[in-house]
């Protein structure tokens, strides 16, 4: 009886959600991005929850990140990491003409994951949405055998060791390949009725598009073709392939930076159900209101788990479930695997008291906070903590550089700042000292370039006094707000019932871990600045009123101060990890999951090794920049590591171990 009662209650909730949608399609997505893993039990919970709250569609097709395939053999050339988790049409459904280079065994493994995902949709009567990248690059052997299939070069050169080429969608034979691939997808997975492809990024590219990384390029014979005709015919081929299998699909292609003339020319030719940049000339829209609770690689707090903005999510849910005009826009809800229960609480709160407007949003916020704490007084304090977290995340989003828009994932994870030691001569670290992090850098740079912490995703960032200090103070403010929120949750846990106390303690630990990540970025940026400026003498008198002639070398003081901050910060993070009642940082569960987007399974040991290496090199500061040496500067400064060849580390290197000569460029054979 109890089970039946719960089922009836869930059905009533679904009906209420669908009524609030008022004709809209609702897509639920499990936010993981390129840090994806596929857990069947977790997937079933997510799909069942989405169905309960009115979903019509579920995003499917994200693959677990793995090396060892034709697509991404290892991390020597990491560029394909960007698209390694996506469902490439030819990767999953290779037509016969491509199977010499795209093995069927690997394609079937991809299909098996998709089949497991779609099976849950079928149980709940839901449809599927696929998001990917197309036209996606193909192995070089394809173009060796079929030169006229070669389309645009599409890689981001600074993080790739070789050129990548997308297929030419101007070629009728290539369009036929796309028709065949879509026929396979539609025949095997009829639940999938919507697809959207990013067309000029992450391994995909359109010929002669001006917004492609290597610059406008493509087959010379197609250079003057009408771009609207090019794109419309490609989208039609995708839709036709599905139609031949008896399926009706909607397909969208999008690209930031696409010229408005391209968009207009393409939309004018599109038949119903086809879209470019989310729209078409029939007035249909492929996008609408969204509500995101964050999670996964593209979350500004990643790899910290559960650091979210509940009020922002509530505001988004208000827009999703408020449709008095009965528009037919597609709306979406997304959240990470670590915040399913918080998302459920927010959804139930909104649907129990639907409405619109700022005042109503404030009421919803207090209702959700009281549900999580148990009292109005505690709810007020939790709402204050949420505001501190929101402002901290907003501040961290402002630490943007050309080449990346979110700082924690790309520095702490993709460049492994979290586990890399701060030492004054990183170029001279041994293979044993770099073994825990060097193999996982998202980089094709030389070892000398990688030793500079200011090299992130293949480009120089955080250089120059202004940007360094803006970054420092922005992160300083974010860290202070995170610590304030952490303290509030700890205090609330002390007076809460056991169940709520456990959740509040876990939330406090996660916010504290996020503060540690931000502190690592701040310390690393400042440390590299200290290294950059250490090439110039920085002497000053003793700050205290001692009656002696000690002249301090300020470089050692600055470097040691920052390094000590990072020592203490890392020790604090280790304590949080050991004492937390649950997981607080996303990292691999086993070796196969570790990647440029996922920290390793031995995170505690990695952090402990960082501390050990830093302490093993602590005396380097004194050897390089003697702090309290007695100096007489008349007529010449006493010899030091800066001006005495005998103290140089090696001919050809400066005092910090920086090479004075140009290194040989890296090369990579391109096998067919």
N, C-alpha and C positions, 0 to 999 in steps of 0.2 A: 504493500500500500504506500509506504514511504517513497519508494522508487517511482511509482506511478504518479504520486503527488508532485514530485520534483519534475517529472516529465511534462505534466500539465502546466506547471508554473513556467518552465522554460519555453513551452509553446506559446503561452500567453505573452511572455517577454518578446519573443520573436515577432509575433503579430503586432505588438505595440511599436517595435522598432521599425518594421516595414511600413506601418501606417505613418510614422513620423517622416520616413524617407519620401513618401508621397510620389512614388514613381521613379525615384532615382535608383541607379545601380550603385551598390556599395562594395568596394574592394577592400579586403583585409590583407595586410602584408606583415610577415614576421621579419622585423628589421635585423639583418645580420651583415648584409653587404658582402665584401670580399673576405670577411672573417667567418664565412658560413661553415656550419656543420649541420648534418642532418640526423636528428634524433627522432626515431619513429614515434616513441611514446609522447615526446614533447609535441610533435606535429599533430598527433591525434587530439591532444588537449586543445591546441590552438585552433584547429579547424572546427571542433565541436563548439568552442567558445564563440568563434566568429559566426557560426550558424545561429547560435542562440541570440546574438545581438543583431540579426537582420542582414547578414552578409548575403550578397548574390554571387560574388566572385571571390576567389582566393588567388593571390599571386603564387605561381609555381615556377619551377625550372631553375632555381638557384641550386648549384652543385657544391658539395663539400670541397674545400680547397685541398688539392693533392698534387704532389710532384710525381714524376715517373710516367708521364704520358707523352704521346707525340706532341701534344699541345704545349706542355711545360715540363720538360725532362727533369730540370733541377733549377737551382737559383743562379747558375752562372750568367745567364741572360734573363733577368727578372721581368722584362717588359710585359710578357703575356700574363703576368700575375693579375693585371687589371681586369682581364676578361676570362680568367681561369674558372671562375664560379658561374659564368653565364651560360645560357643554353644557346650556343651557336647552332644555326640550322644545319649547316654542313657537318659540323662536329657530331651532332646527335643523329642526323638523318642523311648520311652521305648518299647521293645518287651513285649508281654503278660507275660512272665515269671518274669519280673521285676516290674510289675505294682502294686504289693502289697506294694512296698516300694517307688516307683516313681509315684506319683499320676498323672493320666491322665489330671486332671484339670490344674495342674501346667505345664505339658508338652504342653498342648494346648495353654496356655498363652505364652510360649516361641515361639511356632510355629506361633502365631498371629503376633508377632513382626517380625519374619523372613518373613512372608507373606507380611507384609506392606513394608519391605525393597525390597524384590524381585519384587513386583508389579511395582516399579519405573524402575527397570532394564528392565522389559518386555516392558514398554512403549518406551524405547529407543533402543531396540534390543540388549541389553548387556547381558553378562554372569556374573555369580557370583563366588566368591572365598570365602571359609570359612577357617579361621585360628582358631585353638583351642588347647586343651590339651587332649591327649589320649595315653594310656589307663587311663581314669579318674576314680578316686575313687568312690566307691559305698557305700551305707549305710551298717552299720554292720549287719543289719537284713538279708541282702542278703546272707552273708557268714554264718550266723547262720543256714539258711535253706539249703545252698549249700556250704559246707565247701571246696570242691575241686575247687570252683571258685575263692578262695582267692589267689591273686597274691602278688606283692611286696608291702611292707610297704613303703610309699612314702612321708610322711610329713616332713617338716622342724621342728624338735622337739622344737626348742627354741621359736617358735611362734605358737605352737599348744598345746591344752590341752588334746588331745587324739590321738591315732594312726589312720591313714588313710591308707586304702589298695586299690590298683588298682585291677581290675579283671585280672586273669591269662590268657594271650593270648596263652598259651600252650594248654589250654583245648579245645577240639573240641566243647564242648557245648558253651563256651564263644565266640568262633569264629562264631558260628551260631547266637548268639545274635547280634554280630556286623553285620553280613550279613542282618539280619532282620531290624536293625536300618537304615543301609544304603539304603535298599530297600524303606523304608518309606520316607527317605529324597529325594531320586532320583525321586520317584513317585510323591511326592508333590511339588518338587521344581526342575524341570528339567533344569532350567537355571544355577544351580550350577554344574560346571563341573571340579572344582579344589578344593582340600582340602589339608591342611597342618597342622600337629599336632606336638606340642612340647611333647616329650615323657618321660621326666624325671624331671619334675619341675611343680610347681603350682598345685599340686594335682594329677599329673600323674606319672606313674612309670613302668619300664620294669623289669621283674624278672631277677635277677642275673646280672644286669648292675652294674659295679663298680662305676658309677658316680651318684648314687642316694643318697639323703640326709642321710637316716638312715644307709647307708652302704649296700654293696652287700647282697641281701636277696631275698627270693622267695620260692616257693614250693620245698621241697627236691627232689621230684620225677622227677623234670625237671631240676635239677641243671646242669647236664652234657649234656643237649641238645645243639646242634649246634645253636649258636645265630643267624646265618644267616638264618637258617631254621625257627626259631621262628618268626623273624621279617618279612620275605618274606611271610610266610603263613598268617600272620595277615593282611598285606597290600593286599594280594590277596583276602582275605575274604571281605575286604571293597570294593574293585573294583568289585568283583563278585556280591555283594548285589545290587550295582547300576546297573550292567548289567542285572540282573534279572528284573529290572524295565524299561529296555530299554534305559538306560543312559550310556554314555561313560565318565568316569571320570579319572582324573589324581590325584594321592595321594602321598603326601610326608610326611615322618616322620623325625624328627630331634632331636638331643640332643647334647648339648655341652659336651665334655669330653668322648664321646663314643669312645672306643678303635678302632684304625684303623683296627684291625683284624675283629672286628664286622662289620665295614662299608664294608670292602672288601668282607667278606663272604656273607653279605646280598645283596649287589649290584650284585654279580655274579649270584644270583638266581632270580633277579627281572625281570618280564616281562615288555614290553613297557608300559609307562604311570605310572610306579611306581618308587619312588625315596626314597633314604635315604640320609639325610644331603644334599639335593638339587641336587643330581646327581644319575646316574645309569651307568651300564657298556655299554649301547648302545650309550653313548656320549651325551644323552639328558641332558638339564639343567633346573632346576626348578627355577633358580634365575638369575638375570642379573643386569644391571645398575639401580640405584635408585636415585630419587631426593626427598628430604624431606625438608619441610619448618617448621617442628616441630609441636608442639601442643600436648595437652593432658598430662596424668600423667607422661609419660616417657620423657618429655621435660625438659632439665636442668633448665629452668626458672619457671616451674610450682610451684605454682599456678598463677604466673604472666601471663597475657594474652599478646599475640602479640609481644613478645620479640623474634625476629627471626634473621636468618642469610640469607638475600636475596642473597648475592653473592654466598654463598654455594649452594643455591637452583638453581641459574642460572647455575652453573657448572654442577650440576646433570642433569638438563634439557638438556644441551648440549650433554651429554652422551646418554640420553634416545632417543633423536631425531637425532642421528647420527649413521647410520647403513650401511655404504658403502659395508660391506661384506655380507649383507643380512642374518645375523644369525637369528635363530628362538628363541633366548632367551626371557624369560619373564621379562619385565622391569616394574618399578613401580614408582608412584608419590603419595606422601602423604602430607597432611597438616591438621591443626586443624580447627575447625569451626570458630575460631576467626580470621582467616587469609585467608578467601576465596578470598577477593578482591585483596589482595596483590599477592596471587597465580595467579589469573587471569591476573593481570598486567604483572607478570613475564612470564607467558606462552605466552601471546600475543607478548611480546618483543622478546622472543626467536624465535617464529615461523615467525615473521615478518622479522627477520634477522638471519636465521640459519647459523650455522658454528661450527667450532671446534678450540681448541687451547687456550692458555693463553691470547694472545693479543686480540682475539675475545671476550673472557670472560670479559676482562676489558672494552671493548667497550659496551657490553651488560649491564654491571653494570652501566655505565654512562647514557646509554639510559633509563634504568629503573628509575634511580634517577632523571633524568630530567623530565620524565613523572610525577613523584610524587611531584616535587617541582615547575616546570614551567620554570626553567632557568638553563643554564649551570653552572653559578656561584653557585647557591644554590645546584645543583646536586653534585658539588665537596664537599661541606660541608656535605651533607647527606651521601655521600660515606664514608667520614671520621667517621661519627657517626656509620655507619654500622660496620666499622672496629673495633671501640672501643667495640661495643656490641659483635662482634665475639670473640675478645680476652677475654672479660669478661666471656662469656659462656665457652670458652676453659679453663680458669682458674678455674671456678667452677667445671668443669668435673674432674679436677685434685684432688679435695678434696674427694678422694675415701677412703673407709674403707672396710675391709673384711666384706662382708655381704650386702653392697649396693654400687652402682656406681654413683648415682646422689644424691646430698646432700639436695637440697631444698625440693623436694617432701617428702622424708622420715622423715626429721626433722620437717619442718614447718607445714606439714599436718598430716602425719601418726603418729607422736609423738606430734603434736599440739604445737610445740615450738612457733609458731607465736602468740598464744593467752595464753600461760602459763606464769604466773608471775615469775620473778626472785626474790626469797626471800631467806634469809640465812638459814632457817630451813623448807624446802619444805615438810618434813615428817609430820609437825605439822599443815599443812593447814586443815581447816575444810571441811566437805562435801559440804557446800554452796560455799566455795572458789574454789573448784575443779569441781563443777557441770557442768561448761560449756565445759570442755575439757576431764576430766577423762574418761567418758564413750566411748570416741572415739579413745583412744590410741590403736595402733596395738601392743598389748602386752599381754602376759599371765604371766608376772612377778609379784612378790609380790609388795605391795604398797611401801615398803622400797626401792626396786630396781627401781621402776618407778620414785621415787623421785629424783633419780640420772639422770641428763640430759645426762650423758654419756651412758645411756642404750637406744639403738635404734634398733628396730626390733629384740629385744630379745638378743642382745649382747652388750658387752662393746666396745665403740668407743671413739676416741678423748682422749685417756689416755696416759699420759707421756709427758714430757716437749717438746721433739722434735716434736711430731705430733701436739701438741697444737699450738706451735709457727709457724710451717709450715702452718697450717690451717689458723691461724690468718693473716699472711702476704699475703698468696694467696688470701684470701677473701678481704683483705684491698686493694690489687691492682685491683681486679675485681670491687669493689664498686667505686673506683676512676674513672675507665673507664666508668662505667654506668652513673655516675654523669656527666662526660664530654659529653657523648652522649645525656643525658637528656637536658643539657644546650644548645647544638647545635640545637636540635629540637625545643626548646622553642624560640630560636632566629630566626630560619627559619619561625616559625609560625607568628612572629610579622610582617614579611614583605610579607607574602603570601596572596593570595586571600582567601575569607571566607571559601570556600569548602576545599581547601588544608590546611588552617590554622587549621580547626577543626580536621582533621586527624593528623596533626603534633602535636597538643596539646595533643591529646589522646595518640599518640605514646610516647611523652615525659613523660606523667603521668605513663604509663605502665613501661617504663624503670626505672623511679624513684621508682615505687613500687618494682620492682625486686631488686634494690639496697637496699631497706629497708629489704627485705627478707634475702638478703645476710648478712646485718648488724645484723639481729636477730641471724643468725647462728653464726657469729663471736662473738657476745656478749655472747651468751649462752655457747659456748665452753670455752671462757675465764672465765666466771662466775663459771662454774663447776670446772675449774682448780683452781680458787681462793678458792672455798670451799674445794677442796681436800687438798690444801696446808695450809689451815687455821687450820689444826690440830696441826701445829707446831707454837710455838711462833715466832712472827715477830715484834720485837720492834726496833725503831730507833729514833734518836734525831729529834727535830724540824728542818725542812729544812731552816727556816729563822734564821737570826742572832739575835734572841731575847735573852735577858739576863734573862733567867729563866731555870727551869729544867724540862720542859715538855718532856716526852718521849712518842712518838707516838706509838700506836698499828697499824702497817701498814695494818693489815688484814681488818679493817673497811675501811681504805682509798681505798684499792684495790676493795673491793666488792661494795662500794658505787659508785666509779667511773664508774665501768662497768654497774651497775644497772641504774645510771643516763643516761649513753649513750643509754641504751635500752628504758628508759622512753622517751627521746627526739626522738628516732627513731620511736617508736610506735606513738607518737603524730604527727610526720611528715607523717607517713603512713595514719593515720586518716584524716589528712588534704587533702592528695591526693585523698583518697576515696570520701570525701565529695565534692571536687571541680572539679573532673574529668568530662569531657563531655561525658564519656561513661564508660563501665565496664573495670576494670583494673586487678582485681583478680578473679579467678574462685572460686565460692562457690555455695552452694546449693540454689535453688530458694524456696524450701520449706523443711519441716522437713524430708520427706521421702527420699530426695536425699542425706542427710548428711551421711557420712561414714568415714572409716579410710582413704579413698582416696579423700574425698571432705569436705572442710570446711563448717560450718553451715550457715543457712540463715540469722542469726543475727550477721554478722561479725563485724559491727560497735560496737554493744553492747558488743561483746566478747572482742574486743580490749580495750574498755573503762573499762570493768571489770578488765582486766589485770592491767591497770594503777591504779585502785582503790585499788586492793589487794596489789600491790607493795607499795603504799604509806601507807596503813594501817599497814604495817610491817616495815616501814622505821626505826623506833626507835629500832628495834631489833638489828641493827648493833651496836648501842651505848651500848645497854645492854650486848651484847655478847663480844664486843671488845672495851671497853671505849677508845676513841681516845686521849683525852687530860687529862686523870687523872694524877695527880702529883704522881710520883713514886720515891721510894727510894729502890734500889736493894741491900742494905747491911743491914743485912746479907741475907735476903730472899725477893723474890719479893712480892709485895703487893698482897693479894688474888685477883683472877680474875675468870672469868667464866671457865678458863682452869684448874685451880688447886684447886678451892674452892668448895667442895661438896654442900655447901648451894646455890651456883649459878647454879648447874646442873639443867637441865630441868626436869629430871625424872630419878629415878634409872634404870639402864639398858641401858641408852642412854648417848652418849657423848655430848660435848658442842653444837654440831650442830644438835642434835636430831637423830644421827645415832644409830640404834639398835646395842647393843653389843651381843645379843643372836641370835641364829639361829631361824628363823621363821618356823612354821609348813608348810610343802609343800601343795600346792593347789591340790585339788582332784576334779575329775569330773566323775560322773556316765556315763557309756556308754549305753544308752537305745537301745534295739533291735527295 
